[in-house]
Amino acid sequence: MRKSLKIAAWVLGGLVLLAVVLRLALFQAWTVPDDDPVLAASIAPTLRGGDHVLLYTPGTPGFGDLVRCKDPDNPGKYVIGRVVGLENDLVELQARTLRVNGGRYDESDACKQPYFTVEHPDTGASVPMACQRVKMGGGWFMRGQVRGDVQGGDVSARVGPGRAYLLSDNRDLHEDSRDFGTVPLDSCDGRIVFRLWSKDGWGDSEARLSGIH
């Protein structure tokens, strides 16, 4: 009996050690800054400032991935955006409708919680937003937009070698390639795949232990 318990303890210890090694090798824990109102608005409704997330670091980000990249205007900071264009892709945005190489990526239906608010990064005022689901890259993600129609803002861009076109999940209060252009793909050092808990802590049951698409 004692020998069996000792073997079980060694097996359990080995599994724990393996889990730690895999985490260190494949994932990086990171807290989304909560002191940057522009970033906070741009990542809604998928993320919020202060979220504790896991980044999957091996390999190269692909189409549809939500990534963390170095801020082109401030290398000491990060931007968060969804990869909607890679080398040689033609990215076109008309109002909120995205087309990549002629394929259209638009909303399919409303999110489970169809409305939310964000703080305007310039005025601090509460802005009512609508949440919709979009299918991209083999999965679904949530897209935020100011309630009502928008005009103009059309974009057409061909992505250069080794570059990526980023688009904020908040289409209207954005910080993405419409603002700073394409980014070097190798400046994107991780795909955001999981939220451990939010700024509000473990008691925020809606946000804890949730997958990020």
C-alpha positions as CSV (number, residue, x, y, z in Angstrom):
1,M,0.0,0.0,0.0
2,R,2.8,2.4,1.0
3,K,4.7,1.6,-2.2
4,S,1.6,2.3,-4.3
5,L,1.1,5.6,-2.6
6,K,4.7,6.5,-3.2
7,I,4.4,5.6,-6.9
8,A,1.2,7.7,-7.2
9,A,3.0,10.6,-5.6
10,W,5.9,10.4,-8.0
11,V,3.5,10.2,-11.0
12,L,1.5,13.2,-9.7
13,G,4.7,15.2,-9.1
14,G,5.9,14.3,-12.6
15,L,2.6,15.5,-14.2
16,V,2.8,18.7,-12.3
17,L,6.4,19.3,-13.4
18,L,5.4,18.5,-17.0
19,A,2.5,21.0,-16.8
20,V,4.9,23.7,-15.5
21,V,7.5,23.0,-18.2
22,L,4.8,23.1,-21.0
23,R,3.4,26.3,-19.6
24,L,6.9,27.9,-19.6
25,A,7.6,26.6,-23.0
26,L,4.4,27.4,-24.8
27,F,2.5,30.1,-22.9
28,Q,3.3,33.4,-21.3
29,A,1.0,35.0,-18.7
30,W,0.4,38.7,-19.2
31,T,-1.8,41.5,-17.8
32,V,-3.5,43.8,-20.3
33,P,-2.6,47.4,-19.3
34,D,-5.4,49.2,-17.6
35,D,-3.9,52.7,-17.8
36,D,-4.2,53.1,-21.6
37,P,-7.8,54.3,-22.5
38,V,-7.1,54.0,-26.3
39,L,-6.1,50.4,-26.0
40,A,-8.9,49.6,-23.5
41,A,-11.5,50.9,-26.0
42,S,-10.0,49.2,-29.0
43,I,-10.0,45.7,-27.5
44,A,-13.7,45.7,-26.4
45,P,-15.8,43.6,-26.3
46,T,-13.3,40.7,-26.4
47,L,-11.0,42.0,-23.7
48,R,-10.8,44.6,-21.0
49,G,-7.9,46.5,-19.5
50,G,-6.6,44.6,-16.5
51,D,-7.5,41.2,-17.9
52,H,-5.0,38.4,-17.0
53,V,-4.4,36.4,-20.1
54,L,-2.3,33.6,-21.6
55,L,-0.3,34.2,-24.8
56,Y,0.6,31.2,-27.0
57,T,4.1,32.0,-28.1
58,P,5.3,29.3,-30.5
59,G,5.0,29.6,-34.2
60,T,3.8,32.4,-36.4
61,P,0.5,34.1,-36.0
62,G,-2.1,33.4,-38.7
63,F,-5.2,34.9,-40.2
64,G,-7.9,35.7,-37.7
65,D,-5.6,35.4,-34.6
66,L,-5.8,38.0,-31.9
67,V,-2.2,39.1,-31.2
68,R,0.0,41.2,-29.1
69,C,2.5,43.3,-31.1
70,K,5.0,46.0,-30.3
71,D,3.5,49.5,-30.7
72,P,5.0,50.9,-33.9
73,D,4.9,54.4,-32.4
74,N,6.2,53.4,-29.0
75,P,8.3,50.2,-28.8
76,G,8.0,50.2,-25.0
77,K,4.3,49.5,-25.3
78,Y,2.1,47.0,-27.0
79,V,-0.9,47.1,-29.3
80,I,-3.5,44.3,-29.6
81,G,-5.3,43.5,-32.9
82,R,-6.7,40.8,-35.0
83,V,-4.6,39.7,-38.0
84,V,-6.8,40.3,-41.1
85,G,-4.1,40.5,-43.7
86,L,-0.7,38.8,-44.3
87,E,1.9,39.1,-47.1
88,N,0.4,40.0,-50.5
89,D,-3.2,40.1,-49.1
90,L,-5.5,42.8,-50.3
91,V,-7.4,44.2,-47.3
92,E,-10.5,46.4,-48.0
93,L,-12.7,48.0,-45.4
94,Q,-15.9,49.8,-46.4
95,A,-17.5,51.3,-43.3
96,R,-17.5,48.2,-41.1
97,T,-17.5,45.6,-43.9
98,L,-14.2,43.8,-44.2
99,R,-13.0,42.1,-47.4
100,V,-9.8,40.2,-47.7
101,N,-8.8,39.0,-51.2
102,G,-12.4,39.5,-52.2
103,G,-13.8,37.3,-49.4
104,R,-16.3,39.1,-47.1
105,Y,-16.1,38.9,-43.3
106,D,-19.2,40.5,-41.8
107,E,-21.4,40.0,-38.8
108,S,-23.6,36.8,-38.7
109,D,-25.6,37.5,-35.5
110,A,-25.7,39.3,-32.2
111,C,-23.5,38.3,-29.3
112,K,-25.0,36.6,-26.2
113,Q,-24.9,40.1,-24.6
114,P,-25.7,42.3,-27.6
115,Y,-25.0,45.7,-26.0
116,F,-22.2,47.1,-23.8
117,T,-20.5,50.4,-23.1
118,V,-17.0,51.6,-23.2
119,E,-15.3,54.7,-22.0
120,H,-14.4,57.1,-24.8
121,P,-10.6,57.5,-24.8
122,D,-10.7,61.2,-25.4
123,T,-13.7,62.4,-23.4
124,G,-14.2,59.7,-20.8
125,A,-17.9,59.6,-21.7
126,S,-19.7,56.3,-21.7
127,V,-20.3,55.2,-25.3
128,P,-23.1,52.7,-26.1
129,M,-21.9,49.9,-28.3
130,A,-23.4,46.9,-30.1
131,C,-21.7,43.4,-30.1
132,Q,-21.9,41.1,-33.1
133,R,-20.2,37.8,-34.0
134,V,-18.0,37.4,-37.0
135,K,-16.7,34.1,-38.4
136,M,-13.0,34.2,-39.4
137,G,-10.0,31.9,-39.5
138,G,-12.0,28.8,-38.6
139,G,-13.6,30.3,-35.5
140,W,-15.8,33.1,-34.2
141,F,-14.9,36.4,-32.6
142,M,-16.9,39.3,-31.2
143,R,-16.9,42.7,-33.0
144,G,-17.9,45.9,-31.3
145,Q,-19.3,49.0,-33.0
146,V,-20.9,52.3,-32.0
147,R,-24.7,51.8,-32.2
148,G,-26.0,53.3,-35.4
149,D,-24.5,53.7,-38.9
150,V,-21.1,55.1,-39.8
151,Q,-20.0,56.8,-42.9
152,G,-16.7,56.8,-44.8
153,G,-13.5,55.5,-43.5
154,D,-13.0,53.3,-46.5
155,V,-9.6,51.5,-46.7
156,S,-7.8,49.5,-49.4
157,A,-4.3,48.2,-48.6
158,R,-2.0,45.6,-50.0
159,V,0.1,44.0,-47.3
160,G,3.9,44.0,-47.9
161,P,6.4,41.2,-47.4
162,G,6.8,40.1,-43.8
163,R,4.0,42.5,-42.6
164,A,0.6,42.0,-41.0
165,Y,-2.5,44.1,-41.1
166,L,-4.2,44.5,-37.7
167,L,-7.8,45.4,-37.1
168,S,-9.3,46.2,-33.7
169,D,-12.2,44.1,-32.5
170,N,-13.8,47.5,-31.7
171,R,-14.3,48.7,-35.3
172,D,-15.2,52.3,-34.4
173,L,-12.9,53.2,-31.4
174,H,-9.9,51.5,-32.8
175,E,-6.1,51.4,-32.6
176,D,-5.0,49.4,-35.5
177,S,-3.4,49.5,-39.0
178,R,-5.8,52.2,-40.0
179,D,-3.9,54.4,-37.5
180,F,-0.3,53.2,-37.8
181,G,-0.1,51.1,-40.9
182,T,0.9,47.5,-41.2
183,V,3.3,46.0,-38.6
184,P,6.3,43.6,-38.9
185,L,4.8,40.1,-38.4
186,D,7.8,39.2,-36.2
187,S,6.9,42.1,-33.8
188,C,3.8,40.1,-32.8
189,D,5.1,37.8,-30.1
190,G,2.0,36.0,-28.9
191,R,-1.5,35.0,-29.7
192,I,-4.0,35.8,-26.9
193,V,-5.9,32.5,-26.4
194,F,-7.2,32.4,-22.8
195,R,-8.3,34.8,-20.0
196,L,-7.5,33.6,-16.5
197,W,-9.5,36.3,-14.8
198,S,-10.4,39.9,-15.2
199,K,-9.4,43.1,-13.4
200,D,-12.3,42.5,-11.1
201,G,-10.7,39.2,-9.9
202,W,-11.8,35.7,-9.5
203,G,-15.4,36.7,-8.5
204,D,-16.0,37.9,-12.0
205,S,-17.5,34.6,-13.2
206,E,-18.3,35.9,-16.7
207,A,-14.7,36.5,-17.5
208,R,-12.7,33.9,-15.5
209,L,-11.2,30.9,-17.3
210,S,-12.6,31.8,-20.7
211,G,-11.2,31.0,-24.1
212,I,-10.3,34.0,-26.4
213,H,-11.0,33.7,-30.1
